[in-house]
């Protein structure tokens, strides 16, 4: 017996609330297909319910508990202003999807620019994306404020070599948060300077406080509107930066021997103690919370440095170079392999390793060691509550290192499930899963200025006269027909198909552009499947370059 099945359009039989709920769980590719089904589907998705559909958490990433508007994009950390001009949730969906796709590629397209600040060798720098400023201290001393877009220096404090007052010592550490800059001075004091004060020009800072300490200070860190200072003499200091001048709220008694690296959460501060690991304390009560460090039972991974060809360019401009055209090849994939790094004569035992830089990002804690180890603790609070939890939660990534770049504790950055660290003039980027447990799908290694490893005769290394700021932007270029480049054609085969089939109930020509744009996005995502190895791990929930 042959049964005849009648297909009904869900739009005709289901209430809009049910359809919207279903679309909440549908990928972007499904929306692209539905837009081509009929005029009714196009009207439902792209007109009547566009904001509701594309503002869903499954389509666009946005801050928790934020208002349903696009104002949060003004706070995005983008050197290239990637989200500038985004006027709809659909456009945001497109840009975030393209950005995540580029990060997920084995060899992502990127744009590179170099900022050399005057004739000074940059020592520390901080970026203010809100004010479009870059602050930096120098080997020779001084504080420079540079326009992020033009590369022009707009304000500076001289070196203590040049004058005694309102000057910055050589090799000054720099911390910065929302218009407040903190740097150390000779002795055991730190200076606090602030911008946006009445009568001050853009980028001009004025001193609001000098914080003196009776013990030798080794480091300080500013975030959560709180300044934490650490001494190697068994003291830690916590300042409330919302007060003017900043007010000391807690003086902590800690173990002696802090090396100077520290980081903080909203309620806790973690100090590096070298071979003793990382010690955590409560910022208000001063209570000791426990120790974070890997054990011999921690899960091991390792990275073998690949053959790398240095990039051939010579920078000599004192201004920010315009980003190069999008290109591939500067970022080289490396393999993270399960298991410990093969032993050598220079291998340092895990128990004897010296831990330096350590950073927090939500529940994730990451530490970096002299021997080239990276300690990844996905849930540092759980590990502190149960010290044995580090065995099942923590893991260690090992890289071959002679420790030559570790005198200052190493270079480390942690954000949005990605870890960046330096070993012997190479910057490693390791991606984690969304739970911070799984080692991610792509681990690129980027050459940095002065890298001579794997040099070919016809391709000399990049050479800079001074230490500069190198910017790699992972943001793909966004082109629309209305602003295509002169002489540039845009291939829209899908658009032609849509116009050809226009008729009763079908998309009209004026809808073609909207559908073609989404089809172009979907086809892009589908064409390069070989570049996708783990979409869940590769996506960038915050849409960061």
N, C-alpha and C positions, 0 to 999 in steps of 0.2 A: 504494500500500500504506500502510495506516494503522498507525503504530507506537504502542504503548501504553507510556508512561513511568511508572514507579513512583517516587514521591517517598519518600525515607527520611529520618526524623528523624536529624540528625547525632548526637544524644545516644545513639541506638541503635546506631550503626555506628562511631563514632570514639571512641578512648580519651580520657579527661578531659584528659590532657596536651595533646593536639592542639587540643581545643576551647579550652582556656585560652590556648594560644598564639595562636589565631585571634582571640580576644576582646581580646588585647593590642593588636591593631591596629584594633579596632572603635571607632567613636565612641560617645558616650553615647546618642545617639538609637537606635542598634542595640540597646543593652541594654534600653532602654525597650520596644522592639518585642518582643524575645525574652521579656521578663517576661510578656507577655500571651499568648504562644503556648500554654503549657500549664503545669500544675502542676509537671511535671518540670523545665521550664526555670526556673521560679521557684525551685524547690528548689536547682537547680544554681547559679544566679547569686546569689540573695539569701540563701541559707542555707549551703549546703555550702562554696562558694568565694567568699563575698562579699569577705572581706579580700584574697584573692589577686587578684581581678578589679579592685576599686576602688583598690587600692594600686599598681597598675601605673602606670608613668610616663606612659602615654597617657591616664590618667583623672585623676590628681592630681599636682600639682607638689609636690616636696619636696626638701630639701637633698641634694646628692650625698654618697654614702657615709654617710648617716645611718641609724641603726637603724630597723627597720620598726615604728615606733610613732608616736603622735601627739604626743609630748612637744615636738617642734620647734615646734608651734603656740604654745607658751608664749613663744616669742621673736618672734612675728609683730609687724610694725609696724602696729598697728591702734589708732587712737584710740578707736574704738567697741567694741573687744573683739569684733570680727566673728566670730572663731572660738571664742569662749567657748561651752562646752557641746557642742562637737563631740566625739562619742564613737565615731564609726565612720568608716571610710574612705569609705563611701558618702555619709555626710553631708558629709564634706570635699569630695568630688567635686561634690556639689550646690552647695555654697557657692562653691567656686572657679569653677565654670561660670557661676553667676549673676553673680559679680563681674566676670569677663572679659566677659560679655555686656553689662554696664552700661558698662564702659570702651569697648566697641566701638560703642556707640550714638552717633549723631551729636550728640544732646543728652542726655547721661547724667543719670539721676536722682542727686541728691546731697543730703547734709544739711550744713548749715552751722552753725558755732558760733563765737563770738568770746570770746577770753580777754583781758581787760584786767587787767594786773598792778598792783594798787594804783592810785596816781596817777602812776606812772612811765611814761615813754615807752619802750617796749621798743626796745633797740638790737640785741642778738644773743640768740638763744634756741636751746636744744637740747632734744630730747625723749628721755626714757628710758622706753621702753615696758615694759621689764622691771620697773622699780620704779614705773611710772605717775607719773612726775615730769616737770615742765617747768622747766628752768633758764633764767634770762634775766638779762642785764645791761641797764642803762638809760642814757638820755642823761645823766641827772643823776648817774649813778654808783650803785653798789650791785649786789649779786647776790641775786636772788630765786629761791626754790624753791617751786613751786606744785604742788598735787595735780592731776593730769591729769583726774581724774573730777569732783571737786567744784569746782575753780577756787579753792580756799582756799590762801592763802599759808601754808606750814608752817615756813619758816625763811628767814632772810635775813642778808646782810652789809650794813652801811650804806655810804653814800657817803663818799668822802674829804672831802667838804664837811662832814660831821658829826663825823668823828674821824680820827685819823692811823693807828692800828693796826687790823689786821683789818678793813680797809675796801677798797672797790673804786673805782677812779677813774672819772670820766665817760667814756662811749664806750669802755669796755673790750671788747676782743675776747674771745670765749669759745669754747673747745673742750671737748669732753666725750666720754668713752668709758667705759662700764661702771663707773660709780661714781667716776670720776676727772675733775675739772674743772680747767681751766687758763685763767687770764686774765692779761693783762699789767698791770703797774704802772708808775708814773712811773719814768723812766729806761729802762734796757735789760734789765729783768728780767721774768720771768714767774713767777707763783705757781702751785703745784700743791696742790689740795685734794682730799680723799678722803672718801667716805661709807662707811657700814657698818662703821665702826670700833667697837671695844669700848666700850660705854657710851654710844654716840651714838644719838640718837633718829632716827626715820625722816626722811630728807631733810636731816639735819644733816651738814655737812661740816667737816672739820678740816684745817688746813694741814699738809702733810708736807714741803714743800720750797719754796725760792726759788731760781730758776736765774738767775744774773747773767751778763751778757755785756759784754765790753769794747768792742764795736762797736755801732753803732745797729741795732736790730732793727726789721724792717718787718712781719713776719707769722709765724704758726706754725700748725701743723696736727697733730691727734692722731688716729691710727688705727693698727690693727695693733699696739697696745700700744707704739707708738713716737711720740715727739714730735719733729717737725722744725721748726726755727726758721731763718728766713732774715734776712740783713742786706743792706742796699743797699751795703755796703762790701766786697762780694766774699767773704762767708763764709756757710756753712750749717752748722747744728749738728743732730746726731741723738742723741736720748736714748732709752735703754732704760727704759721705764716699768714694767717688771716688778720693777725694783729699788726699794728704799726706803732712802734717797732716790733719785730717778732718776739714772742714770749716763750721762754723756756717752760715747758709743761712737765717734763719727766727727765730725771737724771738716773740712768740705769747703771747698776753694778753688773759687769759682765766679766768673763774670763780674760785674763791678760793675753796679749799676743795677737790681737786683731791685725790683719794685714792691710786693711783699708777698704776692701770691697764690701759693699752692703747694698741691700735693696729692701723695699718695704711694701706691704699691702696696706689696706685701710686701717688695720688694727695691729699689725705685727711688723717687726723689723728683723732681718736676717743678716748676720755678720759672717764674713769668711774668716776662719781661724787657721788657714794653712793646712797642715797635715791632720788637724783635728776635725776637719769638715766645716760645716756651716751651722752656727748656733742661732736659734730663733728665740725672740723675746716679745712679750706683749708691750706695745708702745705706751700704754697708759699706766698699767700697774707695775711694769718692769719685771714681771714674772718670767722665769726661764721656761720655755716651752719644749725644748728638746734639740736634738742634733740631726741634721740631714747629711748623709754621706752614703755612698754605695758600699756594699759588702761583697765578699767573694761569691755569694750566692746570687747576686744581681744578674739579670739576663744580660748577655754580652752581644754586641754587634761590632763590626769594624769596617773601616773604609780604607782601601788601598788607593793612594794617590795615582791618578791616571797620567798618561803622557799628555802634556799641555803645551800648545804652541802659543807663545806670547804674541800679543797684538802689536802691530807696527804703526805707531803714531808717536809724534813728539809734541808735547804741549808746551807752549811758551807764552801764552796770553795771560795777562793779569785779570781778564774779565771772564765771565761765564761763557763757555763755548756753547753755541747753539746745539741742540740735540742733533746727533747724526741721523741719517735716514734709518728707518727700521732695518735691522739686520739680525742674522743668526751667527752662531759660531763662537762668540766670546764666552758664552756660558757652556761649560762642558759637563755632561752627565757623569756621575760616578755611582758606583754600586755600593749600597750598604748591605753587608753580608752578615748573616747570623753566625755567632761564634766570636771568640776572642781573636785579637790580632796575633799573628804568628810571633812567637817569642824571638828575641834577638839578644845580643850581648848587652845592649843598652836598655833593655826593658826594666822599667821601675815597677816594683810590686805595688798592687793597688793600695795596700795598707800604708805604704811609705810615700804615696803620691801627695803632692802639694796642691791644694785647691785654691784657686784665685777668684776670678769673677764669678758671680752668681746672680741670677735674675729671676724675678717672678713675673708671671702673666696669668692672672686669675688663679686657678688651682694648680697651674703648672710651675714647677721650679726647675731651673737648669743651672748646673755648675760646670766650670771648666778648669782643667788641671794642667800642671806643668808638663806632664808626660803625654799630653794630647788626648786626654779622655774627656768625654762630655757625659755628665750625670743627668739623666732625664727622670724626674720624679713627677708623674702625672697628677698626683693629689698630695701636695705637701702637708696639708692639714691632717689627713688621715695617717700619713707616715709619722707625724709628730705625736698623734694620739696613741699610736701603737708602733713603737720603734721597730718591731719586726716586720711591719708592713712594707718597709722599703725593699725587702727581699722579693715580694710578689709584685709590687707596684713600680719600683725603680728599675732602670736599665742603664747600661753604659755603652757608649759608642767610642771605640778606640781608633786613633789615627797615629801613624808614625810621626814622631816629633822629637827634636833634640832639645826642646825647651828654650831655644835661643830668643824667642819673642815673648817670653813669659815674665820677664823681670818686673813688669808692672801688673801682673795678674792676668794677662791675656785680654783679648778683645772678644766680646760676646754681646749678642743682641737676641732678644726673644720677643716674638709678637705673632699673634694669630696663627698658632700651630706651626710656626717656622722658627728654626734656630740658625743663627749666623755666627760663625766663629772663625778665627784666623789661626792657621798653622803654617809657619815658615813662608810668609808672604803670599799665602793663598787664602781666599775667603771661601769657606764651605757653607752651603745652604742645605739644611736638612728639613724636610717636611714631615710632620707628624699627622696622625689621624685626628679626627675631631675630638676623640676622647683622650688624645695625647699619649695613648698606649702604643699604637701601631706605628712603626717606622714607615714613613710615607713613600709614595710612588716615585718621586724624583728628587735627586740630591745633586744639584748642580754645583760646580766649582767655577768661580769666576776669577780670571787673572786680575791682579791689582797692579798699579804702577810699579815698575821695577822688577817684575817677575821675569827671571831668565830661564826658568825651567823649560826644558824641551825646545829650546830655541833652534830655529833653522837658519842657515846662512842667509837666505833671501828674505828673512822676516825678523828684523831686529826687535828688541823689546821696547816697550813704551818707556820713555825717559822724561822725567819732569825735573826742572831746575830746583823746585822746592816741593815740600809735601803739600798736596792739594786735596780738595774735596771732589771725589768722583761720584757721580750720580748715575745709577742705572735705573731707568724707568721701564717697568714691565707693561705699562698701559698701551694697548694697541691703538692705532689711529682710527678715528671714527669719521667716516665720510658719508654724506648724504648727497643726493642729486643736486640739491639747491646750492651746495658749496663744494662741488667737485673742482679739482684743479684744472687749469687751462690745458686743453688738449687731451684730457683724461676721459676715457669712456668707461661707463659702468655697464657690465653685462647683466641683463635682467631677463633671462629666458623664461623664468617663472612668471614675470609680469606679462610677457607676450601671451603665454598660455592662458592667463586669467582673462585678458581682454578678448581672446578668441572665443572663449566659452561663455561670455556674458550673455545673459538672456533673462527670461522670467525667473525670478527667484535666485539668480546667480549674481556674483559680485559685478558691479559696474566698473567702468574704466577709472572713475575717481577713487575707487577702493584699491586699485591695483598697486599703487605705490606702498600703501600701508601693508598689504599682504606680501608684496615682493620683498620689503625690508625684512619681515620676519622669516620668510622663506630663505632669504640670503643668509640670515643668521643660523637657521636650522641646518641648511645645507653645509655651512661652514663647520658646524659641530659634527655633522655626519661624515664629511669628506675625509677628515683626518683621524680616523679611528685608531690608526697605529700610534698616534701621539697620546692616546688615553690608556692609562694602565690601571688607574683607580680613581674614578670620578669623585667618589666620596671623599677621598683624602686630598685630591687635588684642588677642590673648589676653595675659593677664598671668601669666607662668609662676610667679611667686612669690606671686600672690594678694595684692598690696599694694593698699591703699585709695588 
